Amino acid sequence: MNRAGEIVSISPKFAIPRGEVVIDCVDFQVSDAGDHAVFFDDLPGRILAASSKRVIVSVPEGLETTDVSVRLESGGDRSEAGTIVVGRKLVDGMHIVGSPAVDPKDDSLIVTRSGTRGQHLPVTLFRIDADGFVSDMAAAVVNPTGLAYDPGGNLFVTNRADGEVCQVVRDEEIVKFSGDLGTATGIAFDDSGTMFVGDRTGKIFKLSEFGSPDVFATLESSVSAYHMAFGIDGRLYVTAPGLSSFDAVYAIDASGFDTRYFRGLGRPQGLAFDEDGNLFVAACIGGRRGVVRIEPGGVDGKLFVAGNNVVGLCFTRRGELLVATNEAVFSLPVGIRGTLLK
């Protein structure tokens, strides 16, 4: 008998290093001698729990490919391989508190090194080109938090320390667009180019073309940042992470009326839609952490990417999902296109 047993399924099918995946199996022999293991290609994963029918394991770092073979091993026997897709690290050493932004002109990626509130760092914004080259942006923003491009391809960033939103011009210059926005965090544009900014103390502002803010909606306060994205239905979707394991995603209509679109997430943060209207949220669900996929209508939510400390995400037009943790960004070839502004 093969003591390694047989892999039935691996969930979820996508992960980043240190994410926790569940392997359902048959007849896996857990040895008291400790000679059982799970290998990702040739690297061992850290087993967190194991029985003959289920193994929970942490994905190792240092994998050289995104398409990874997974095998169980016990007493020298190995199972037939299952497969998962593991994210490729694009950059680390960051301090990211929101979702990255994709430049609609060339699909390069903008990420932040935010720092603690009021901390002045020498470089706070970075651009990653399509080949993975990371360059510093000369534009200096204290505590950059939310990033978004308007329909015209202009980059805007919130500064939570000063309650401002600024335009980044040619990666070099910062032009203040609006202030008095509280602890300005999330930022999003509707199809007409109207800007919305979230104040983590509870207000969502709608800004005029001249930067004048009006309170559009008021929600509960957040322990970290508001995160926002527009859905294909034209509503503004918002997360306000708290200390509960049953937080909600809110949907706000054009009149400012809010409803709970989906409830049952732990510390929901960055969010993005795909072209079919599925919502992806950096969150915990059912005790499992990573990126949660919520079907249209908010009817069901399941873990789509396993990962720890995920704070943000975005899609590229190449079908990649970019997943941001507190300090790094990973690329996952998921074959899904997001609703990027054209």
Contacts in CASP RR format, 6 or more apart in sequence:
PFRMAT RR
TARGET T0000
AUTHOR 0000-0000-0000
METHOD contacts of the structure
MODEL  1
MNRAGEIVSISPKFAIPRGEVVIDCVDFQVSDAGDHAVFFDDLPGRILAA
SSKRVIVSVPEGLETTDVSVRLESGGDRSEAGTIVVGRKLVDGMHIVGSP
AVDPKDDSLIVTRSGTRGQHLPVTLFRIDADGFVSDMAAAVVNPTGLAYD
PGGNLFVTNRADGEVCQVVRDEEIVKFSGDLGTATGIAFDDSGTMFVGDR
TGKIFKLSEFGSPDVFATLESSVSAYHMAFGIDGRLYVTAPGLSSFDAVY
AIDASGFDTRYFRGLGRPQGLAFDEDGNLFVAACIGGRRGVVRIEPGGVD
GKLFVAGNNVVGLCFTRRGELLVATNEAVFSLPVGIRGTLLK
1 27 0 8 1.000
2 27 0 8 1.000
2 77 0 8 1.000
2 79 0 8 1.000
3 27 0 8 1.000
3 28 0 8 1.000
3 29 0 8 1.000
3 31 0 8 1.000
3 74 0 8 1.000
3 75 0 8 1.000
3 76 0 8 1.000
3 77 0 8 1.000
4 28 0 8 1.000
4 29 0 8 1.000
4 36 0 8 1.000
4 71 0 8 1.000
4 72 0 8 1.000
4 73 0 8 1.000
4 74 0 8 1.000
4 75 0 8 1.000
4 76 0 8 1.000
4 77 0 8 1.000
4 78 0 8 1.000
4 79 0 8 1.000
5 25 0 8 1.000
5 26 0 8 1.000
5 27 0 8 1.000
5 28 0 8 1.000
5 29 0 8 1.000
5 72 0 8 1.000
5 74 0 8 1.000
5 77 0 8 1.000
5 79 0 8 1.000
6 25 0 8 1.000
6 26 0 8 1.000
6 27 0 8 1.000
6 79 0 8 1.000
6 80 0 8 1.000
7 23 0 8 1.000
7 24 0 8 1.000
7 25 0 8 1.000
7 70 0 8 1.000
7 71 0 8 1.000
7 72 0 8 1.000
7 79 0 8 1.000
7 80 0 8 1.000
7 81 0 8 1.000
7 82 0 8 1.000
8 24 0 8 1.000
8 25 0 8 1.000
8 26 0 8 1.000
9 23 0 8 1.000
9 24 0 8 1.000
10 21 0 8 1.000
10 22 0 8 1.000
10 23 0 8 1.000
10 24 0 8 1.000
10 70 0 8 1.000
10 82 0 8 1.000
10 83 0 8 1.000
10 84 0 8 1.000
11 21 0 8 1.000
11 22 0 8 1.000
11 24 0 8 1.000
11 303 0 8 1.000
12 21 0 8 1.000
12 84 0 8 1.000
12 302 0 8 1.000
12 303 0 8 1.000
12 304 0 8 1.000
12 305 0 8 1.000
12 306 0 8 1.000
13 84 0 8 1.000
13 85 0 8 1.000
14 84 0 8 1.000
14 85 0 8 1.000
14 86 0 8 1.000
14 87 0 8 1.000
14 291 0 8 1.000
14 304 0 8 1.000
14 305 0 8 1.000
14 306 0 8 1.000
14 321 0 8 1.000
14 332 0 8 1.000
14 334 0 8 1.000
15 21 0 8 1.000
15 59 0 8 1.000
15 84 0 8 1.000
15 85 0 8 1.000
15 86 0 8 1.000
15 87 0 8 1.000
15 305 0 8 1.000
15 306 0 8 1.000
15 307 0 8 1.000
16 59 0 8 1.000
16 86 0 8 1.000
16 87 0 8 1.000
16 305 0 8 1.000
16 306 0 8 1.000
16 307 0 8 1.000
16 310 0 8 1.000
16 323 0 8 1.000
16 325 0 8 1.000
16 330 0 8 1.000
16 332 0 8 1.000
17 59 0 8 1.000
17 60 0 8 1.000
17 61 0 8 1.000
17 62 0 8 1.000
17 63 0 8 1.000
17 86 0 8 1.000
17 87 0 8 1.000
17 89 0 8 1.000
17 330 0 8 1.000
18 58 0 8 1.000
18 59 0 8 1.000
18 61 0 8 1.000
18 307 0 8 1.000
18 308 0 8 1.000
19 58 0 8 1.000
19 59 0 8 1.000
19 289 0 8 1.000
19 290 0 8 1.000
19 306 0 8 1.000
19 307 0 8 1.000
19 308 0 8 1.000
20 48 0 8 1.000
20 56 0 8 1.000
20 57 0 8 1.000
20 58 0 8 1.000
20 59 0 8 1.000
20 288 0 8 1.000
20 289 0 8 1.000
20 306 0 8 1.000
20 307 0 8 1.000
20 308 0 8 1.000
21 56 0 8 1.000
21 57 0 8 1.000
21 59 0 8 1.000
21 84 0 8 1.000
21 306 0 8 1.000
22 54 0 8 1.000
22 55 0 8 1.000
22 56 0 8 1.000
22 288 0 8 1.000
23 38 0 8 1.000
23 54 0 8 1.000
23 55 0 8 1.000
23 56 0 8 1.000
23 57 0 8 1.000
23 70 0 8 1.000
23 72 0 8 1.000
24 53 0 8 1.000
24 54 0 8 1.000
25 52 0 8 1.000
25 53 0 8 1.000
25 54 0 8 1.000
25 55 0 8 1.000
25 72 0 8 1.000
25 79 0 8 1.000
26 52 0 8 1.000
26 53 0 8 1.000
27 52 0 8 1.000
28 36 0 8 1.000
28 50 0 8 1.000
28 51 0 8 1.000
28 52 0 8 1.000
28 53 0 8 1.000
28 55 0 8 1.000
28 72 0 8 1.000
28 74 0 8 1.000
28 79 0 8 1.000
29 36 0 8 1.000
29 52 0 8 1.000
29 74 0 8 1.000
29 75 0 8 1.000
30 36 0 8 1.000
30 50 0 8 1.000
30 51 0 8 1.000
30 52 0 8 1.000
30 74 0 8 1.000
31 74 0 8 1.000
31 75 0 8 1.000
35 74 0 8 1.000
35 75 0 8 1.000
35 76 0 8 1.000
36 47 0 8 1.000
36 50 0 8 1.000
36 72 0 8 1.000
36 73 0 8 1.000
36 74 0 8 1.000
36 75 0 8 1.000
37 44 0 8 1.000
37 45 0 8 1.000
37 47 0 8 1.000
37 72 0 8 1.000
37 73 0 8 1.000
37 74 0 8 1.000
38 44 0 8 1.000
38 45 0 8 1.000
38 47 0 8 1.000
38 55 0 8 1.000
38 57 0 8 1.000
38 70 0 8 1.000
38 71 0 8 1.000
38 72 0 8 1.000
38 73 0 8 1.000
39 45 0 8 1.000
39 70 0 8 1.000
39 71 0 8 1.000
39 73 0 8 1.000
39 78 0 8 1.000
40 59 0 8 1.000
40 60 0 8 1.000
40 63 0 8 1.000
40 68 0 8 1.000
40 69 0 8 1.000
40 70 0 8 1.000
40 84 0 8 1.000
40 86 0 8 1.000
41 63 0 8 1.000
41 64 0 8 1.000
41 65 0 8 1.000
41 68 0 8 1.000
41 69 0 8 1.000
43 60 0 8 1.000
43 62 0 8 1.000
43 63 0 8 1.000
44 60 0 8 1.000
45 57 0 8 1.000
45 58 0 8 1.000
45 59 0 8 1.000
45 60 0 8 1.000
46 57 0 8 1.000
46 58 0 8 1.000
46 60 0 8 1.000
47 55 0 8 1.000
47 56 0 8 1.000
47 57 0 8 1.000
48 56 0 8 1.000
48 57 0 8 1.000
48 58 0 8 1.000
49 55 0 8 1.000
49 56 0 8 1.000
50 56 0 8 1.000
55 72 0 8 1.000
59 84 0 8 1.000
59 86 0 8 1.000
59 306 0 8 1.000
63 86 0 8 1.000
65 86 0 8 1.000
66 85 0 8 1.000
66 86 0 8 1.000
66 87 0 8 1.000
66 88 0 8 1.000
66 332 0 8 1.000
66 333 0 8 1.000
67 83 0 8 1.000
67 85 0 8 1.000
68 83 0 8 1.000
68 84 0 8 1.000
68 85 0 8 1.000
68 86 0 8 1.000
69 81 0 8 1.000
69 82 0 8 1.000
69 83 0 8 1.000
70 81 0 8 1.000
70 82 0 8 1.000
70 83 0 8 1.000
70 84 0 8 1.000
71 78 0 8 1.000
71 79 0 8 1.000
71 80 0 8 1.000
71 81 0 8 1.000
71 82 0 8 1.000
72 78 0 8 1.000
72 79 0 8 1.000
73 79 0 8 1.000
85 332 0 8 1.000
85 333 0 8 1.000
85 334 0 8 1.000
87 323 0 8 1.000
87 330 0 8 1.000
87 331 0 8 1.000
87 332 0 8 1.000
88 330 0 8 1.000
88 331 0 8 1.000
88 332 0 8 1.000
89 328 0 8 1.000
89 329 0 8 1.000
89 330 0 8 1.000
90 109 0 8 1.000
90 128 0 8 1.000
90 132 0 8 1.000
90 134 0 8 1.000
90 322 0 8 1.000
90 328 0 8 1.000
90 329 0 8 1.000
90 330 0 8 1.000
90 331 0 8 1.000
91 111 0 8 1.000
91 126 0 8 1.000
91 128 0 8 1.000
91 134 0 8 1.000
91 328 0 8 1.000
91 329 0 8 1.000
92 327 0 8 1.000
92 328 0 8 1.000
92 329 0 8 1.000
93 113 0 8 1.000
93 327 0 8 1.000
93 328 0 8 1.000
94 111 0 8 1.000
94 112 0 8 1.000
94 113 0 8 1.000
94 126 0 8 1.000
94 324 0 8 1.000
94 326 0 8 1.000
94 327 0 8 1.000
94 328 0 8 1.000
94 329 0 8 1.000
95 112 0 8 1.000
95 113 0 8 1.000
95 114 0 8 1.000
95 115 0 8 1.000
95 326 0 8 1.000
95 327 0 8 1.000
96 111 0 8 1.000
96 112 0 8 1.000
96 113 0 8 1.000
96 114 0 8 1.000
96 311 0 8 1.000
96 312 0 8 1.000
96 324 0 8 1.000
96 325 0 8 1.000
96 326 0 8 1.000
96 327 0 8 1.000
96 328 0 8 1.000
96 329 0 8 1.000
97 112 0 8 1.000
97 114 0 8 1.000
97 145 0 8 1.000
97 146 0 8 1.000
97 185 0 8 1.000
97 224 0 8 1.000
97 225 0 8 1.000
97 311 0 8 1.000
97 326 0 8 1.000
98 112 0 8 1.000
98 145 0 8 1.000
98 146 0 8 1.000
98 147 0 8 1.000
98 185 0 8 1.000
98 186 0 8 1.000
98 225 0 8 1.000
98 227 0 8 1.000
98 269 0 8 1.000
98 270 0 8 1.000
98 311 0 8 1.000
98 312 0 8 1.000
98 324 0 8 1.000
99 146 0 8 1.000
99 147 0 8 1.000
99 227 0 8 1.000
99 270 0 8 1.000
99 271 0 8 1.000
99 272 0 8 1.000
99 282 0 8 1.000
99 311 0 8 1.000
99 312 0 8 1.000
99 313 0 8 1.000
99 314 0 8 1.000
99 324 0 8 1.000
100 109 0 8 1.000
100 110 0 8 1.000
100 111 0 8 1.000
100 147 0 8 1.000
100 312 0 8 1.000
100 313 0 8 1.000
100 314 0 8 1.000
100 322 0 8 1.000
100 324 0 8 1.000
100 329 0 8 1.000
101 109 0 8 1.000
101 110 0 8 1.000
101 147 0 8 1.000
101 148 0 8 1.000
101 149 0 8 1.000
101 155 0 8 1.000
101 314 0 8 1.000
102 108 0 8 1.000
102 109 0 8 1.000
102 110 0 8 1.000
102 149 0 8 1.000
102 314 0 8 1.000
102 315 0 8 1.000
102 316 0 8 1.000
102 317 0 8 1.000
102 322 0 8 1.000
102 340 0 8 1.000
103 109 0 8 1.000
103 110 0 8 1.000
103 127 0 8 1.000
103 149 0 8 1.000
103 153 0 8 1.000
103 155 0 8 1.000
104 149 0 8 1.000
104 153 0 8 1.000
104 340 0 8 1.000
104 341 0 8 1.000
104 342 0 8 1.000
105 153 0 8 1.000
106 129 0 8 1.000
106 130 0 8 1.000
107 130 0 8 1.000
107 316 0 8 1.000
107 317 0 8 1.000
107 318 0 8 1.000
108 127 0 8 1.000
108 128 0 8 1.000
108 129 0 8 1.000
108 130 0 8 1.000
109 127 0 8 1.000
109 128 0 8 1.000
109 314 0 8 1.000
109 316 0 8 1.000
109 322 0 8 1.000
109 329 0 8 1.000
110 125 0 8 1.000
110 126 0 8 1.000
110 127 0 8 1.000
110 128 0 8 1.000
110 137 0 8 1.000
110 147 0 8 1.000
110 155 0 8 1.000
111 125 0 8 1.000
111 126 0 8 1.000
111 128 0 8 1.000
111 324 0 8 1.000
111 329 0 8 1.000
112 124 0 8 1.000
112 125 0 8 1.000
112 126 0 8 1.000
112 144 0 8 1.000
112 145 0 8 1.000
112 146 0 8 1.000
112 147 0 8 1.000
112 157 0 8 1.000
113 121 0 8 1.000
113 123 0 8 1.000
113 124 0 8 1.000
113 125 0 8 1.000
113 126 0 8 1.000
113 144 0 8 1.000
114 124 0 8 1.000
114 143 0 8 1.000
114 144 0 8 1.000
114 145 0 8 1.000
115 121 0 8 1.000
115 124 0 8 1.000
115 143 0 8 1.000
117 143 0 8 1.000
117 160 0 8 1.000
117 161 0 8 1.000
118 142 0 8 1.000
118 143 0 8 1.000
118 161 0 8 1.000
119 142 0 8 1.000
119 143 0 8 1.000
120 142 0 8 1.000
122 140 0 8 1.000
123 136 0 8 1.000
123 137 0 8 1.000
123 140 0 8 1.000
124 140 0 8 1.000
124 141 0 8 1.000
124 142 0 8 1.000
124 143 0 8 1.000
124 144 0 8 1.000
125 136 0 8 1.000
125 137 0 8 1.000
125 139 0 8 1.000
125 140 0 8 1.000
125 141 0 8 1.000
125 144 0 8 1.000
125 157 0 8 1.000
125 168 0 8 1.000
125 171 0 8 1.000
126 134 0 8 1.000
126 135 0 8 1.000
126 136 0 8 1.000
126 137 0 8 1.000
127 134 0 8 1.000
127 135 0 8 1.000
127 137 0 8 1.000
127 171 0 8 1.000
128 134 0 8 1.000
128 135 0 8 1.000
128 329 0 8 1.000
129 135 0 8 1.000
137 168 0 8 1.000
137 171 0 8 1.000
137 172 0 8 1.000
138 171 0 8 1.000
138 172 0 8 1.000
139 168 0 8 1.000
139 169 0 8 1.000
139 171 0 8 1.000
139 172 0 8 1.000
139 173 0 8 1.000
139 174 0 8 1.000
140 174 0 8 1.000
141 157 0 8 1.000
141 159 0 8 1.000
141 166 0 8 1.000
141 168 0 8 1.000
141 174 0 8 1.000
142 159 0 8 1.000
142 161 0 8 1.000
142 162 0 8 1.000
143 159 0 8 1.000
143 160 0 8 1.000
143 161 0 8 1.000
144 157 0 8 1.000
144 158 0 8 1.000
144 159 0 8 1.000
145 157 0 8 1.000
145 158 0 8 1.000
145 159 0 8 1.000
145 160 0 8 1.000
145 184 0 8 1.000
145 185 0 8 1.000
145 186 0 8 1.000
145 225 0 8 1.000
146 157 0 8 1.000
146 158 0 8 1.000
146 185 0 8 1.000
146 186 0 8 1.000
146 187 0 8 1.000
146 225 0 8 1.000
147 155 0 8 1.000
147 156 0 8 1.000
147 157 0 8 1.000
147 187 0 8 1.000
148 155 0 8 1.000
148 156 0 8 1.000
148 187 0 8 1.000
148 188 0 8 1.000
148 189 0 8 1.000
148 195 0 8 1.000
149 155 0 8 1.000
149 156 0 8 1.000
149 189 0 8 1.000
149 341 0 8 1.000
150 156 0 8 1.000
150 189 0 8 1.000
150 193 0 8 1.000
150 195 0 8 1.000
150 341 0 8 1.000
151 189 0 8 1.000
151 191 0 8 1.000
151 192 0 8 1.000
151 193 0 8 1.000
151 341 0 8 1.000
151 342 0 8 1.000
152 341 0 8 1.000
153 341 0 8 1.000
154 167 0 8 1.000
155 167 0 8 1.000
155 168 0 8 1.000
156 165 0 8 1.000
156 166 0 8 1.000
156 167 0 8 1.000
156 168 0 8 1.000
156 177 0 8 1.000
156 187 0 8 1.000
156 195 0 8 1.000
157 165 0 8 1.000
157 166 0 8 1.000
157 168 0 8 1.000
157 187 0 8 1.000
158 164 0 8 1.000
158 165 0 8 1.000
158 181 0 8 1.000
158 184 0 8 1.000
158 185 0 8 1.000
158 186 0 8 1.000
158 187 0 8 1.000
158 197 0 8 1.000
158 198 0 8 1.000
159 165 0 8 1.000
159 166 0 8 1.000
159 184 0 8 1.000
160 183 0 8 1.000
160 184 0 8 1.000
160 185 0 8 1.000
160 200 0 8 1.000
160 225 0 8 1.000
162 179 0 8 1.000
163 179 0 8 1.000
163 180 0 8 1.000
163 181 0 8 1.000
163 182 0 8 1.000
163 183 0 8 1.000
163 184 0 8 1.000
163 199 0 8 1.000
164 176 0 8 1.000
164 177 0 8 1.000
164 178 0 8 1.000
164 179 0 8 1.000
164 181 0 8 1.000
164 184 0 8 1.000
165 176 0 8 1.000
165 177 0 8 1.000
165 178 0 8 1.000
165 179 0 8 1.000
165 181 0 8 1.000
165 184 0 8 1.000
165 187 0 8 1.000
165 195 0 8 1.000
165 197 0 8 1.000
165 207 0 8 1.000
166 174 0 8 1.000
166 175 0 8 1.000
166 176 0 8 1.000
166 177 0 8 1.000
167 174 0 8 1.000
167 175 0 8 1.000
167 177 0 8 1.000
168 174 0 8 1.000
169 175 0 8 1.000
177 195 0 8 1.000
177 207 0 8 1.000
177 211 0 8 1.000
178 195 0 8 1.000
178 197 0 8 1.000
178 207 0 8 1.000
178 211 0 8 1.000
178 212 0 8 1.000
178 213 0 8 1.000
179 213 0 8 1.000
180 213 0 8 1.000
181 197 0 8 1.000
181 198 0 8 1.000
181 199 0 8 1.000
181 205 0 8 1.000
181 213 0 8 1.000
182 199 0 8 1.000
182 201 0 8 1.000
182 203 0 8 1.000
183 199 0 8 1.000
183 200 0 8 1.000
183 201 0 8 1.000
184 197 0 8 1.000
184 198 0 8 1.000
184 199 0 8 1.000
185 197 0 8 1.000
185 198 0 8 1.000
185 199 0 8 1.000
185 200 0 8 1.000
185 222 0 8 1.000
185 224 0 8 1.000
185 225 0 8 1.000
185 226 0 8 1.000
185 227 0 8 1.000
186 197 0 8 1.000
186 198 0 8 1.000
186 225 0 8 1.000
186 226 0 8 1.000
186 227 0 8 1.000
186 228 0 8 1.000
187 195 0 8 1.000
187 196 0 8 1.000
187 197 0 8 1.000
187 198 0 8 1.000
187 228 0 8 1.000
188 195 0 8 1.000
188 196 0 8 1.000
188 228 0 8 1.000
188 229 0 8 1.000
188 230 0 8 1.000
188 236 0 8 1.000
189 195 0 8 1.000
189 196 0 8 1.000
189 230 0 8 1.000
189 341 0 8 1.000
190 196 0 8 1.000
190 230 0 8 1.000
190 234 0 8 1.000
190 236 0 8 1.000
191 230 0 8 1.000
191 234 0 8 1.000
194 206 0 8 1.000
194 207 0 8 1.000
195 206 0 8 1.000
195 207 0 8 1.000
195 211 0 8 1.000
196 204 0 8 1.000
196 205 0 8 1.000
196 206 0 8 1.000
196 207 0 8 1.000
196 216 0 8 1.000
196 228 0 8 1.000
196 236 0 8 1.000
197 204 0 8 1.000
197 205 0 8 1.000
197 207 0 8 1.000
197 213 0 8 1.000
198 204 0 8 1.000
198 205 0 8 1.000
198 226 0 8 1.000
198 228 0 8 1.000
198 238 0 8 1.000
199 205 0 8 1.000
199 226 0 8 1.000
200 221 0 8 1.000
200 222 0 8 1.000
200 224 0 8 1.000
200 225 0 8 1.000
200 226 0 8 1.000
200 240 0 8 1.000
201 221 0 8 1.000
202 218 0 8 1.000
202 219 0 8 1.000
202 220 0 8 1.000
202 221 0 8 1.000
202 222 0 8 1.000
202 226 0 8 1.000
202 240 0 8 1.000
203 215 0 8 1.000
203 217 0 8 1.000
203 218 0 8 1.000
204 215 0 8 1.000
204 216 0 8 1.000
204 217 0 8 1.000
204 218 0 8 1.000
204 219 0 8 1.000
204 226 0 8 1.000
204 228 0 8 1.000
204 236 0 8 1.000
204 238 0 8 1.000
204 252 0 8 1.000
205 213 0 8 1.000
205 214 0 8 1.000
205 215 0 8 1.000
205 216 0 8 1.000
206 213 0 8 1.000
206 214 0 8 1.000
206 215 0 8 1.000
206 216 0 8 1.000
207 213 0 8 1.000
207 214 0 8 1.000
208 214 0 8 1.000
216 252 0 8 1.000
216 256 0 8 1.000
217 236 0 8 1.000
217 252 0 8 1.000
217 256 0 8 1.000
217 257 0 8 1.000
217 258 0 8 1.000
219 238 0 8 1.000
219 240 0 8 1.000
219 250 0 8 1.000
219 258 0 8 1.000
220 240 0 8 1.000
221 240 0 8 1.000
222 240 0 8 1.000
222 241 0 8 1.000
222 242 0 8 1.000
223 241 0 8 1.000
223 242 0 8 1.000
223 243 0 8 1.000
224 241 0 8 1.000
224 242 0 8 1.000
224 267 0 8 1.000
224 269 0 8 1.000
225 241 0 8 1.000
225 269 0 8 1.000
226 238 0 8 1.000
226 239 0 8 1.000
226 240 0 8 1.000
227 238 0 8 1.000
227 239 0 8 1.000
227 241 0 8 1.000
227 268 0 8 1.000
227 269 0 8 1.000
227 270 0 8 1.000
227 271 0 8 1.000
227 282 0 8 1.000
227 312 0 8 1.000
228 236 0 8 1.000
228 237 0 8 1.000
228 238 0 8 1.000
228 239 0 8 1.000
228 271 0 8 1.000
229 236 0 8 1.000
229 237 0 8 1.000
229 270 0 8 1.000
229 271 0 8 1.000
229 272 0 8 1.000
229 273 0 8 1.000
230 236 0 8 1.000
230 237 0 8 1.000
230 273 0 8 1.000
230 339 0 8 1.000
231 237 0 8 1.000
231 273 0 8 1.000
231 277 0 8 1.000
231 279 0 8 1.000
231 339 0 8 1.000
232 273 0 8 1.000
232 275 0 8 1.000
232 277 0 8 1.000
232 339 0 8 1.000
234 254 0 8 1.000
235 251 0 8 1.000
235 252 0 8 1.000
235 253 0 8 1.000
235 254 0 8 1.000
236 251 0 8 1.000
236 252 0 8 1.000
237 249 0 8 1.000
237 250 0 8 1.000
237 251 0 8 1.000
237 252 0 8 1.000
237 261 0 8 1.000
237 271 0 8 1.000
237 273 0 8 1.000
237 279 0 8 1.000
238 249 0 8 1.000
238 250 0 8 1.000
238 251 0 8 1.000
238 252 0 8 1.000
238 258 0 8 1.000
239 247 0 8 1.000
239 249 0 8 1.000
239 250 0 8 1.000
239 265 0 8 1.000
239 268 0 8 1.000
239 269 0 8 1.000
239 270 0 8 1.000
239 271 0 8 1.000
239 281 0 8 1.000
239 283 0 8 1.000
240 247 0 8 1.000
240 250 0 8 1.000
241 247 0 8 1.000
241 266 0 8 1.000
241 267 0 8 1.000
241 268 0 8 1.000
241 269 0 8 1.000
242 266 0 8 1.000
242 267 0 8 1.000
244 266 0 8 1.000
245 264 0 8 1.000
245 265 0 8 1.000
245 266 0 8 1.000
245 284 0 8 1.000
245 286 0 8 1.000
245 287 0 8 1.000
246 263 0 8 1.000
246 264 0 8 1.000
246 265 0 8 1.000
246 266 0 8 1.000
247 263 0 8 1.000
247 264 0 8 1.000
247 265 0 8 1.000
247 266 0 8 1.000
247 267 0 8 1.000
247 268 0 8 1.000
247 283 0 8 1.000
248 260 0 8 1.000
248 261 0 8 1.000
248 262 0 8 1.000
248 263 0 8 1.000
248 264 0 8 1.000
248 265 0 8 1.000
248 268 0 8 1.000
249 260 0 8 1.000
249 261 0 8 1.000
249 262 0 8 1.000
249 263 0 8 1.000
249 265 0 8 1.000
249 268 0 8 1.000
249 271 0 8 1.000
249 279 0 8 1.000
249 281 0 8 1.000
249 294 0 8 1.000
250 258 0 8 1.000
250 259 0 8 1.000
250 260 0 8 1.000
250 261 0 8 1.000
251 258 0 8 1.000
251 259 0 8 1.000
251 260 0 8 1.000
251 261 0 8 1.000
252 258 0 8 1.000
252 259 0 8 1.000
261 279 0 8 1.000
261 294 0 8 1.000
261 297 0 8 1.000
261 298 0 8 1.000
262 279 0 8 1.000
262 294 0 8 1.000
262 298 0 8 1.000
262 301 0 8 1.000
264 285 0 8 1.000
265 281 0 8 1.000
265 283 0 8 1.000
265 284 0 8 1.000
265 285 0 8 1.000
265 292 0 8 1.000
266 283 0 8 1.000
266 284 0 8 1.000
266 285 0 8 1.000
267 283 0 8 1.000
267 284 0 8 1.000
268 281 0 8 1.000
268 282 0 8 1.000
268 283 0 8 1.000
268 292 0 8 1.000
269 281 0 8 1.000
269 282 0 8 1.000
269 283 0 8 1.000
269 310 0 8 1.000
269 311 0 8 1.000
269 312 0 8 1.000
270 281 0 8 1.000
270 282 0 8 1.000
270 311 0 8 1.000
270 312 0 8 1.000
270 313 0 8 1.000
271 279 0 8 1.000
271 280 0 8 1.000
271 281 0 8 1.000
271 282 0 8 1.000
271 312 0 8 1.000
271 313 0 8 1.000
272 279 0 8 1.000
272 280 0 8 1.000
272 313 0 8 1.000
272 314 0 8 1.000
272 315 0 8 1.000
272 338 0 8 1.000
272 339 0 8 1.000
273 279 0 8 1.000
273 280 0 8 1.000
273 338 0 8 1.000
273 339 0 8 1.000
274 280 0 8 1.000
274 315 0 8 1.000
274 336 0 8 1.000
274 337 0 8 1.000
274 338 0 8 1.000
274 339 0 8 1.000
275 336 0 8 1.000
275 337 0 8 1.000
275 338 0 8 1.000
275 339 0 8 1.000
276 296 0 8 1.000
277 296 0 8 1.000
277 339 0 8 1.000
278 293 0 8 1.000
278 294 0 8 1.000
278 295 0 8 1.000
278 296 0 8 1.000
279 293 0 8 1.000
279 294 0 8 1.000
279 296 0 8 1.000
279 298 0 8 1.000
280 291 0 8 1.000
280 292 0 8 1.000
280 293 0 8 1.000
280 294 0 8 1.000
280 304 0 8 1.000
280 313 0 8 1.000
280 321 0 8 1.000
281 291 0 8 1.000
281 292 0 8 1.000
281 294 0 8 1.000
282 290 0 8 1.000
282 291 0 8 1.000
282 292 0 8 1.000
282 310 0 8 1.000
282 311 0 8 1.000
282 312 0 8 1.000
282 313 0 8 1.000
282 323 0 8 1.000
282 324 0 8 1.000
283 289 0 8 1.000
283 290 0 8 1.000
283 291 0 8 1.000
283 292 0 8 1.000
283 310 0 8 1.000
284 290 0 8 1.000
285 292 0 8 1.000
285 301 0 8 1.000
285 302 0 8 1.000
285 303 0 8 1.000
288 303 0 8 1.000
288 306 0 8 1.000
289 306 0 8 1.000
289 307 0 8 1.000
289 308 0 8 1.000
289 310 0 8 1.000
290 303 0 8 1.000
290 304 0 8 1.000
290 305 0 8 1.000
290 306 0 8 1.000
290 307 0 8 1.000
290 308 0 8 1.000
290 310 0 8 1.000
290 323 0 8 1.000
291 303 0 8 1.000
291 304 0 8 1.000
291 305 0 8 1.000
291 307 0 8 1.000
291 310 0 8 1.000
291 313 0 8 1.000
291 321 0 8 1.000
291 323 0 8 1.000
292 301 0 8 1.000
292 302 0 8 1.000
292 303 0 8 1.000
292 304 0 8 1.000
293 301 0 8 1.000
293 302 0 8 1.000
293 303 0 8 1.000
293 304 0 8 1.000
294 300 0 8 1.000
294 301 0 8 1.000
295 301 0 8 1.000
305 321 0 8 1.000
305 323 0 8 1.000
305 332 0 8 1.000
307 323 0 8 1.000
307 325 0 8 1.000
308 325 0 8 1.000
309 325 0 8 1.000
309 326 0 8 1.000
309 327 0 8 1.000
310 323 0 8 1.000
310 324 0 8 1.000
310 325 0 8 1.000
311 324 0 8 1.000
311 325 0 8 1.000
311 326 0 8 1.000
312 323 0 8 1.000
312 324 0 8 1.000
313 321 0 8 1.000
313 322 0 8 1.000
313 323 0 8 1.000
313 324 0 8 1.000
314 321 0 8 1.000
314 322 0 8 1.000
315 321 0 8 1.000
315 322 0 8 1.000
315 336 0 8 1.000
315 337 0 8 1.000
315 338 0 8 1.000
315 339 0 8 1.000
315 340 0 8 1.000
316 322 0 8 1.000
316 340 0 8 1.000
317 337 0 8 1.000
317 338 0 8 1.000
317 340 0 8 1.000
319 333 0 8 1.000
319 334 0 8 1.000
319 335 0 8 1.000
319 336 0 8 1.000
319 337 0 8 1.000
319 338 0 8 1.000
320 331 0 8 1.000
320 332 0 8 1.000
320 333 0 8 1.000
320 334 0 8 1.000
320 335 0 8 1.000
321 331 0 8 1.000
321 332 0 8 1.000
321 334 0 8 1.000
321 336 0 8 1.000
322 329 0 8 1.000
322 330 0 8 1.000
322 331 0 8 1.000
322 332 0 8 1.000
323 329 0 8 1.000
323 330 0 8 1.000
323 332 0 8 1.000
324 330 0 8 1.000
END
